[in-house]
Amino acid sequence: MASQGNFSGDNNYGVQLGVNRGSFTTNHYHVPVVKQKEDFSFHKPFGVCLGQAPRIDPELFIGRNSELNEMKEVLKPGDSSRGQRRLVLGGVGGIGKTQLAIIYAERHHNMYDSIFWLNASSEATLNNSFRSIAELVFDVQGPDVLEGRQALIHVHQWLSDTKNTRWLLIFDNFDNPNLFKIENYYPPGSHGALVITTRRPDLVAGIDIRIQPLQNVEESLAILQTRSKQENAKYDPYAKKLATRLDGLPLALATAGAYVQRRSFTFKGYLQEYEKQWKIDSRRLPQLPEYQDRTLYTTWDLSYADLEKNDPDAARLLKLLAYFSNQSLWYELLRAGLTRDSPKWLHEVMADDISFKGIMGKLTDYCFLETQLVQQSWSMHACVHDWTLAILNNNLDSQHYWYAFECVAESTICNSRDSFEHLSYSRLAAHATWLVQQSFQQDNLLYNIAPNQLDKALSIADLLRKQVRLIAAEQMYQLALAGKEKALGPDHTSTLSTVTTWILYKDQGKLKEAERMYERALAGYEKALGPDHRKTQQVAKRLTALNIADRT
């Protein structure tokens, strides 16, 4: 008679005993284990799970109420016929896209059962974010259950459950759409809400909200005040000047306020240092937790590196635009200085209006520019413009400078000087003013003017005078006069003619300076042409008029 028994231990290892023809036999075997099937269906919501998202103290978040309301209208759960709601927050680096998305999630968390933040800066970080969600949501036993794409698959399965429809995913910092397709990471199904923050909103499908700089200077002052911890900042005239100078860019304002607070600076001191071509010590700029590893100096570098890789001509043009004003850029202006000696890439960019619009559109796609539809032109944020000059042109390019000079000069020559007072010339005057800004003077770029450009400098100065930009006009006149004295001599009639154009001293109320210039011109004309020459007589009459004005 045979008998048998089963024994199981910790290792599910069994033993079988039997009798076979008078002898004992022992057989060892593994008992098959019936594993419990992992459950990836929806059981409960998880609330607000922002994980490694950069956090911002709600007290430090200023303004953006209209954007928050617009986001709410797009993203609020509702009729399932609306399908999956996708919102794209686009804008230049440092404009506050991430902070806006996080504040929205925190303020409106009651509308959602679950909210998750995902780092979309690369495909690797995005996969890691999905794995973190999976580890939080699922009670898994095996170490290989969430390997590879399994985490993504299971999270998608969980989010697609028809009992789980009130969720919000924030795909943050998707700034390199050329590296991977973010659509592959969207949960399937017709419910839920997605927010994607990006500097390339043109490449991301969804309802686009382009985040603009803060329009209210009081909001900019509030950022400076909270960051600097100076309660009376809103009454400080230099704080207001700084707020205006930084033009509503949250990262720039937050950095300035923190710098003032940590280094015991005044707003006046910070403004003075900033105006010296961004001479603020970049190594000591404060790290702001909500901006992670970005600073005022680095926030646009990644976008530029990607642009340089994908469209080198657009990157070259952005570098050139540092030598123009940021306020209004249009095709005819940037083409006016083109010559046979201009580089090939610039000829290709300026070949026609279509080519130009295409490359300016690319810069707009990267959020370096904004389109001005009414004037059919483009503009650049003041802080981005500062960056293009201080960082992209750390070593000033004389060819770029003189190209900008020629563009402005040719635009003045093509038009009647009698019309320079007209309001339509104000945008050209902005570019003329930029030509004499401090950085170019410090680098002595202006004083390498060629003889054939001296009369062009006078034309630009005339534009500036008639547009009542008198300080810039004076600087451009000085440039032309110094150039003529060097090229022709101080007593040449062309030099003397330049001296007599200094009527702008009278416009500024500097009668003594104007009188001194006309006395010099009169002496020169009497020596060169004689006292009875028509030009000599004209200068004498002007000098008499100045003397009368000085006595009244």
C-alpha positions in Angstrom: 0.0 0.0 0.0 1.4 3.3 -0.9 1.0 6.4 1.0 2.0 10.0 0.1 2.1 13.5 1.6 2.7 17.0 0.5 4.7 19.5 2.5 5.2 23.1 1.6 7.7 25.5 3.1 8.7 29.1 2.7 10.1 28.4 -0.7 7.1 26.6 -1.9 9.2 23.4 -2.0 7.4 20.1 -1.7 8.3 16.5 -0.9 6.6 13.3 -2.1 7.2 9.9 -0.5 6.2 6.6 -2.0 6.9 2.8 -1.9 8.0 1.2 -5.1 8.7 -2.5 -5.0 9.8 -2.6 -1.4 11.9 0.6 -1.6 11.3 4.1 -0.7 11.5 6.9 -3.3 11.6 10.6 -2.6 10.6 13.1 -5.3 11.3 16.8 -4.9 9.3 19.4 -6.9 8.3 23.1 -6.9 4.7 23.8 -6.2 3.3 26.3 -8.8 2.3 29.7 -7.2 -0.8 31.3 -8.4 0.0 35.0 -8.3 -2.6 37.6 -7.7 -3.3 39.7 -10.8 -2.2 43.3 -10.4 -5.1 45.7 -10.4 -4.6 48.9 -12.4 -8.2 50.0 -12.5 -9.5 53.2 -10.7 -10.3 52.9 -7.0 -9.8 56.3 -5.5 -8.6 59.8 -6.4 -5.3 61.1 -5.1 -5.8 64.9 -4.8 -3.1 67.4 -5.6 0.2 65.5 -6.3 2.7 68.1 -7.6 5.7 65.9 -6.8 9.0 67.6 -7.7 7.3 70.7 -9.2 8.9 74.0 -8.3 6.9 75.6 -5.5 6.0 79.2 -5.1 4.7 80.8 -1.9 1.2 82.1 -2.8 2.1 85.4 -1.3 4.9 85.8 -3.9 2.5 85.2 -6.8 1.3 88.5 -8.1 -1.5 89.3 -10.7 -2.5 87.0 -13.6 -6.2 87.0 -12.6 -7.4 87.3 -16.2 -5.2 84.4 -17.3 -6.3 82.2 -14.4 -10.0 82.9 -15.3 -9.3 82.0 -18.9 -7.6 78.8 -17.9 -10.6 77.9 -15.7 -13.0 78.3 -18.6 -11.0 76.0 -20.8 -10.1 73.4 -18.2 -13.1 73.0 -16.0 -14.7 69.6 -16.0 -18.1 69.5 -17.7 -20.0 67.9 -20.5 -18.2 64.8 -21.8 -18.9 65.9 -25.3 -16.2 68.5 -25.0 -13.7 65.7 -25.0 -10.2 65.9 -23.5 -9.4 69.6 -22.8 -5.9 70.7 -23.8 -4.4 74.1 -22.9 -1.1 75.3 -24.1 0.6 78.0 -22.0 3.2 79.6 -24.3 5.6 82.4 -23.7 9.2 83.5 -23.4 11.4 82.0 -20.7 11.0 83.8 -17.4 7.4 85.0 -18.1 6.0 82.7 -15.4 4.3 79.8 -17.2 5.2 77.2 -14.7 4.2 79.3 -11.7 0.8 80.1 -13.4 0.1 76.4 -14.0 0.9 75.5 -10.4 -1.1 78.3 -8.9 -4.0 77.3 -11.1 -3.8 73.8 -9.8 -3.6 74.9 -6.2 -6.5 77.4 -6.4 -8.9 75.2 -8.3 -8.0 71.8 -6.8 -11.6 71.3 -5.7 -12.6 70.9 -9.3 -10.5 67.8 -9.8 -10.2 64.4 -8.1 -6.5 64.1 -9.0 -3.8 66.5 -10.2 -0.3 65.5 -11.3 2.7 67.4 -12.4 5.1 66.0 -14.9 8.6 67.1 -15.9 8.4 67.3 -19.8 11.8 68.9 -20.3 13.0 65.6 -21.9 11.6 62.2 -22.7 13.6 60.6 -19.9 12.3 63.0 -17.2 8.8 62.6 -18.5 9.0 58.8 -18.3 10.4 59.2 -14.7 7.4 61.3 -13.9 5.0 58.7 -15.1 6.8 56.0 -13.1 6.5 58.2 -9.9 2.8 58.5 -10.5 2.5 54.7 -11.0 4.4 54.0 -7.8 2.1 56.4 -5.9 -1.2 55.1 -7.4 -0.6 51.3 -7.6 0.2 48.8 -5.0 2.5 46.6 -7.0 4.5 43.6 -5.7 6.9 42.6 -8.4 9.9 44.9 -9.2 9.5 44.5 -12.9 5.9 45.5 -13.1 6.7 49.1 -13.8 9.8 48.6 -15.9 10.2 50.2 -19.4 6.9 51.6 -20.7 4.8 49.6 -18.3 4.5 52.6 -15.9 3.2 54.7 -18.8 0.8 52.0 -20.0 -0.7 51.4 -16.6 -1.1 55.1 -15.7 -2.8 55.6 -19.0 -5.1 52.7 -18.3 -5.9 54.2 -14.9 -6.6 57.6 -16.3 -8.7 56.2 -19.1 -11.1 54.5 -16.7 -14.6 55.8 -17.2 -15.0 56.2 -13.4 -11.9 58.5 -13.4 -12.7 61.5 -15.4 -11.9 64.5 -13.2 -8.1 64.7 -13.4 -5.6 67.3 -14.5 -2.1 66.7 -15.8 0.5 69.5 -16.1 3.2 68.7 -18.7 5.8 71.3 -17.7 8.7 72.8 -19.6 8.1 71.1 -23.0 10.5 73.5 -24.6 12.1 71.1 -27.2 9.2 69.7 -29.3 11.7 68.5 -31.9 13.1 65.9 -29.5 10.0 63.8 -29.0 6.2 63.8 -29.6 4.5 64.7 -26.4 1.2 63.5 -27.9 2.4 59.9 -27.4 2.2 60.6 -23.6 -1.3 61.9 -23.6 -3.8 59.5 -22.0 -6.3 58.0 -24.5 -9.9 58.7 -23.9 -12.2 61.6 -24.2 -12.0 63.0 -20.7 -9.6 64.8 -18.4 -7.6 68.0 -18.8 -4.0 68.7 -19.8 -1.9 71.8 -19.4 1.3 72.1 -21.4 3.8 74.8 -20.7 6.3 75.6 -23.6 8.4 78.2 -25.3 7.3 76.7 -28.6 3.5 76.9 -28.5 3.4 76.9 -32.3 4.4 73.2 -32.2 1.9 72.0 -29.6 -1.8 71.4 -30.4 -4.4 72.8 -28.0 -6.0 76.0 -27.0 -3.2 78.5 -26.9 -2.8 81.2 -24.2 0.2 83.3 -24.9 1.5 84.7 -21.6 2.4 88.4 -21.8 4.5 90.5 -19.5 2.7 92.1 -16.6 0.9 95.2 -17.9 0.3 97.0 -14.6 3.4 98.6 -13.2 1.8 98.3 -9.7 2.0 94.5 -10.1 5.7 94.8 -11.0 6.3 97.0 -8.0 4.5 94.4 -5.8 7.0 91.7 -7.0 9.9 94.0 -6.2 8.5 94.8 -2.8 7.7 91.2 -1.7 11.1 89.9 -3.0 13.2 92.7 -1.5 11.2 92.8 1.7 11.2 96.6 1.6 7.8 97.7 2.6 8.1 101.1 1.0 9.3 99.9 -2.3 6.2 101.1 -4.1 7.0 104.7 -3.0 10.6 104.5 -4.1 11.0 106.4 -7.5 14.0 104.2 -8.4 12.0 101.0 -7.8 9.4 102.4 -10.2 12.0 103.1 -12.7 13.4 99.6 -12.3 9.9 98.1 -12.7 9.4 100.1 -15.9 12.9 99.1 -17.2 12.3 95.3 -16.6 9.0 95.7 -18.5 6.8 93.2 -16.5 9.0 90.1 -16.8 8.4 88.2 -13.6 11.8 86.4 -13.5 13.7 89.7 -14.0 11.6 91.4 -11.3 11.9 88.5 -8.8 15.7 88.3 -9.4 16.1 92.1 -8.9 14.1 92.1 -5.7 16.0 89.1 -4.2 19.3 90.6 -5.2 18.4 93.9 -3.5 17.4 92.0 -0.3 20.3 89.6 -0.1 23.1 92.0 -0.9 21.7 95.1 0.9 21.5 97.0 -2.4 19.2 99.9 -3.1 16.9 100.0 -6.1 18.9 102.9 -7.3 22.2 101.0 -7.1 20.7 97.9 -8.8 19.3 100.0 -11.7 22.6 101.8 -12.2 24.4 98.4 -12.3 21.8 96.9 -14.6 22.1 99.8 -17.1 25.8 99.2 -17.3 25.2 96.5 -19.8 24.1 93.9 -17.2 27.1 94.2 -15.0 25.3 92.5 -12.1 27.5 89.7 -10.9 26.0 86.6 -12.5 27.8 84.3 -10.0 26.0 85.9 -7.1 22.5 86.1 -8.6 20.1 84.6 -6.1 18.7 81.1 -6.9 14.9 81.3 -6.8 13.4 77.9 -5.9 10.3 78.3 -8.2 12.6 78.9 -11.2 14.8 75.9 -10.3 18.2 76.3 -11.9 17.4 79.2 -14.2 18.6 82.8 -13.7 18.0 86.0 -15.4 21.2 85.3 -17.5 20.4 81.7 -18.5 16.7 81.6 -19.0 16.9 82.0 -22.8 20.1 80.1 -23.5 18.5 76.7 -24.1 16.0 78.2 -26.5 18.8 79.9 -28.4 20.9 76.7 -28.5 18.0 74.9 -30.1 17.3 77.7 -32.5 21.0 77.8 -33.5 20.8 74.0 -34.2 17.6 74.0 -36.2 17.8 77.4 -38.0 21.3 79.0 -38.0 20.1 82.0 -40.1 17.4 82.8 -37.6 20.0 82.6 -34.8 22.3 85.0 -36.7 19.4 87.4 -37.3 18.5 87.4 -33.6 22.1 88.3 -32.8 21.9 91.2 -35.3 18.7 92.5 -33.9 20.6 93.5 -30.7 21.9 96.5 -32.7 18.4 97.8 -33.4 15.7 99.1 -31.0 13.4 96.4 -29.6 10.2 98.4 -30.2 9.3 97.9 -33.9 11.1 95.9 -36.5 9.9 95.8 -40.1 11.2 94.5 -43.5 12.0 97.7 -45.2 14.1 98.9 -42.3 16.2 95.8 -42.0 16.7 95.5 -45.7 17.7 99.2 -46.3 21.3 98.7 -45.3 21.8 95.6 -47.6 24.8 95.9 -50.0 26.8 93.6 -52.2 29.3 93.2 -49.4 26.6 92.0 -46.9 27.0 88.3 -45.9 25.3 85.6 -48.0 23.0 84.5 -45.2 21.7 88.1 -44.8 21.0 88.3 -48.6 19.0 85.1 -48.3 17.0 86.3 -45.3 16.2 89.7 -47.0 15.7 88.3 -50.5 12.0 89.2 -50.3 9.2 89.9 -47.9 8.2 86.2 -47.8 11.6 85.0 -46.8 11.8 87.7 -44.1 8.4 87.0 -42.7 9.3 83.3 -42.5 12.4 83.8 -40.5 10.8 86.4 -38.2 8.0 83.9 -37.7 10.5 81.4 -36.6 11.8 83.8 -34.0 8.2 84.4 -32.9 7.6 80.7 -32.6 10.6 80.6 -30.2 9.0 83.5 -28.3 11.9 85.8 -28.9 9.6 88.2 -30.7 6.0 89.3 -30.6 4.0 90.2 -33.7 2.5 93.7 -34.0 -0.3 93.1 -36.5 -1.5 96.7 -36.9 2.0 97.9 -38.0 2.9 94.7 -39.7 6.1 94.6 -37.6 7.7 92.7 -34.7 8.9 93.7 -31.2 11.1 92.2 -28.6 10.8 92.3 -24.8 13.2 94.7 -23.2 14.9 92.0 -21.1 15.3 89.7 -24.0 16.8 92.6 -25.9 19.2 93.2 -23.1 20.2 89.5 -23.2 20.8 89.6 -26.9 23.3 92.4 -26.5 24.9 91.4 -23.2 25.2 87.6 -23.9 24.9 86.9 -27.6 27.1 90.0 -28.3 29.4 89.9 -25.4 32.1 91.0 -27.8 30.4 93.7 -29.9 30.3 93.1 -33.6 31.3 96.2 -35.6 29.9 94.8 -38.8 26.5 94.3 -37.2 26.6 97.8 -35.7 27.4 99.6 -39.0 24.8 97.5 -40.8 22.2 98.8 -38.3 23.6 102.3 -38.9 23.2 102.0 -42.6 19.6 100.7 -42.3 18.6 103.8 -40.3 20.6 106.2 -42.5 19.2 104.8 -45.7 15.7 105.0 -44.3 16.3 108.8 -43.6 17.8 109.5 -47.0 14.9 107.9 -48.7 12.5 110.4 -47.2 12.1 114.2 -47.1 13.6 115.8 -44.1 10.7 118.2 -43.9 8.5 115.3 -42.8 10.7 114.1 -40.0 8.5 115.8 -37.4 5.6 113.5 -38.4 4.5 110.9 -35.8 5.1 108.1 -38.3 8.9 108.7 -37.9 8.9 108.0 -34.2 9.6 104.3 -34.6 12.6 105.1 -36.9 13.8 107.6 -34.3 13.8 104.8 -31.7 16.4 102.9 -33.8 18.4 106.1 -34.4 18.5 106.6 -30.6 19.7 103.1 -30.0 22.7 103.7 -32.2 24.2 106.1 -29.6 23.3 104.0 -26.5 25.9 103.6 -23.8 27.4 100.2 -24.7 28.3 101.3 -28.2 29.9 104.5 -26.9 32.0 102.6 -24.3 33.3 100.3 -26.9 34.2 103.2 -29.2 32.3 101.7 -32.1 30.8 105.1 -33.0 34.2 106.7 -33.4 35.3 104.4 -36.2 32.9 106.1 -38.6 34.0 106.1 -42.3 34.2 109.4 -44.2 31.3 108.4 -46.5 29.1 107.9 -43.4 29.5 111.4 -42.0 26.7 113.1 -43.9 24.5 110.1 -43.1 25.2 110.7 -39.4 24.0 114.3 -39.9 20.8 113.0 -41.5 20.2 110.8 -38.5 20.9 113.6 -36.1 18.4 115.8 -38.0 15.8 113.1 -37.6 16.5 112.9 -33.9 16.3 116.7 -33.4 13.0 116.9 -35.2 11.6 114.0 -33.2 12.7 115.9 -30.0 15.3 113.3 -29.0 17.7 116.1 -28.3 20.4 114.2 -26.2 20.7 111.5 -28.8 20.7 114.2 -31.6 23.6 116.0 -29.8 25.6 112.8 -29.6 25.1 112.0 -33.3 26.0 115.6 -34.2 29.2 115.2 -32.1 30.0 112.0 -34.0 29.6 113.7 -37.3 31.6 116.8 -36.3 34.5 114.8 -34.8 34.6 112.7 -38.0 34.7 115.7 -40.3 37.4 117.4 -38.2 39.5 114.3 -38.4 38.9 113.7 -42.1 38.8 117.3 -43.5 40.2 119.5 -40.8 38.5 122.0 -38.4 38.4 124.9 -40.9 37.0 123.0 -43.9 33.7 124.5 -45.1 32.0 121.1 -44.7 33.2 121.0 -41.1 32.0 124.5 -40.5 28.6 123.7 -42.1 28.3 120.9 -39.5 29.0 123.4 -36.7 26.2 125.7 -37.9 23.7 122.9 -37.6 24.0 122.8 -33.9 20.7 124.7 -33.5 19.7 121.9 -31.1 21.7 123.7 -28.4 19.1 126.5 -28.7 16.3 123.9 -28.7 17.7 122.6 -25.3 18.0 126.2 -23.9 21.8 125.9 -24.0 22.3 129.3 -25.4 25.9 129.8 -24.3 27.0 126.6 -26.0 25.1 127.5 -29.1 26.7 131.0 -29.1 30.1 129.5 -28.8 29.6 127.1 -31.7 28.3 129.9 -34.0 31.3 132.1 -33.0 33.6 129.4 -34.1 31.7 128.9 -37.3 31.7 132.6 -38.1 35.5 132.9 -37.5 36.1 129.9 -39.8 33.8 131.2 -42.6 35.4 134.7 -42.5 38.8 133.0 -42.8 37.8 130.6 -45.6 35.3 132.6 -47.6 35.6 136.2 -46.5 33.2 138.4 -44.4 30.9 139.2 -47.3 30.2 135.7 -48.4 26.5 134.6 -48.2 27.2 131.7 -45.8 29.3 134.0 -43.5 26.4 136.5 -43.4 23.9 133.8 -42.5 26.0 132.7 -39.6 26.4 136.3 -38.4 22.7 136.8 -38.5 22.1 133.6 -36.4 24.7 134.7 -33.9 23.0 138.1 -33.5 19.7 136.4 -33.0 21.2 134.2 -30.3 22.7 137.2 -28.5 19.3 138.9 -28.5 17.6 135.7 -27.2 20.3 135.4 -24.5 19.6 138.9 -23.2 15.8 138.5 -23.0 
